[in-house]
Amino acid sequence: MNFTTPLLQEHLKSSAKLINFHGWEMPINYGSQIAEHNTVRNSCGIFDVSHMTILDLSGKENLEFIKYLLANDVASLKEECDALYSPMLNHEGGIKDDLIIYSMKFGFRMIVNCATREKDLAWISKIASSFEVIVKERQDLAMVALQGPKSDNVLKQCIDEISFSKLQKKKTFQGIITKETMITRTGYTGEKGVEILLPKEKATDLWNNVIKAGARPIGLGARDTLRLEAGMNLYGFEMDEMISPLECNMSLYVSLEDKNREFIGKNSYIMKKDSNDYSVLKGMLIDDKAIIRNGQKVFIENGGMNISGVVTSGSFSPSLLKGIALVRIPEAKSTKCFAEVRGKKIRGILGKPKFMKEGKSIF
């Protein structure tokens, strides 16, 4: 079945180049991918992310269900619209998906990837069958993301004064609900911004109002370079069902604080952690504008021996004007590394798997 976003007609009116993205018609760009990237870093961009899968969870045992389903612990969510990032593991400790979950008056709202929609729904339904819980997919909702240092200036022109004032008091991973609209301080770019969930029929008006207020539409191409600069994982690249959170910089989002809480994959995760036998995710900054791609090998020069790893994502960084990559590789003291591309050694350095945060280089 071929889905289209509720904003497709708006995309077609523009110069957007559309591609099939896991059954959705999505804009890869609206003209210049680099210009769109820089817009988000310096001003404000808007993304149509209505392809994400939105699930509402309610019922007598929904809390127990979520505590068992997710590796992170929703006990930390105190107020309505508080959010939590978490891996969802299989029994072997591999990552079935990464997601954001929100505390709601009716229970919880969970947003998972569209690429994993079918297997996620099957898995969640299977686990839910052992609990008194109702899982409802919200195909009636659209989702847009407003990202960039000027996002608040744009948003202020598009929502009522009381709602904007309430939102100003919220921190990252918190939000508000105003009428049928949920606005949360989350995003996938490393920039200040919000994600907005609202009824599909209201999405086009919001989109047009945001554009009039000064935002620029952003496609999937810039979304990928932005998330890569911010060190944010992409399912199927940095993580999959064979990869542990320990191997993709996600151990921070596995909560072992409540020793009495059992969750799927817990024992496998702890065993791997205790073994200390796993590779880790590093950032690689390349000395020039060369680009290394997913799947290419990277080597650390370590006392005359080469330790090898693999690129999970790589691209040119429009912010740093250099090649960057995320690399899964064993821990080593040396940070000097290289990749071989068409017989040429591409040299770089390894560091933390994040390059940019809110417009500033942090590598």
Secondary structure, 3 states (H helix, E strand, C coil): CCEECCCHHHHHHCCCEEEEECCEEEEEECCCHHHHHHHHHHCCEEEECCCCEEEEEECCCHHHHHHHHCCCCHHHCCCCCCEEEEEEECCCCCEEEEEEEEEECCEEEEEECCCCHHHHHHHHHHHHCCCCCEEEECCCEEEEEEECCCHHHHHHCCCCHHHHHHHHCCCCCCEEEECCEEEECCCCCCCCEEEEEEEHHHHHHHHHHHHHCCCEECCHHHHHHHHHHCCCCCECCCECCCCCHHHCCCHHHCCCCCCCCCCCCHHHHHHHHHHCCCCEEEEEEECCCCCCCCCCEEEEEECCEEEEEEEEEEEEECCCCEEEEEEEECCCCCCEEEEEECCEEEEEEEECCCCEECCEECC
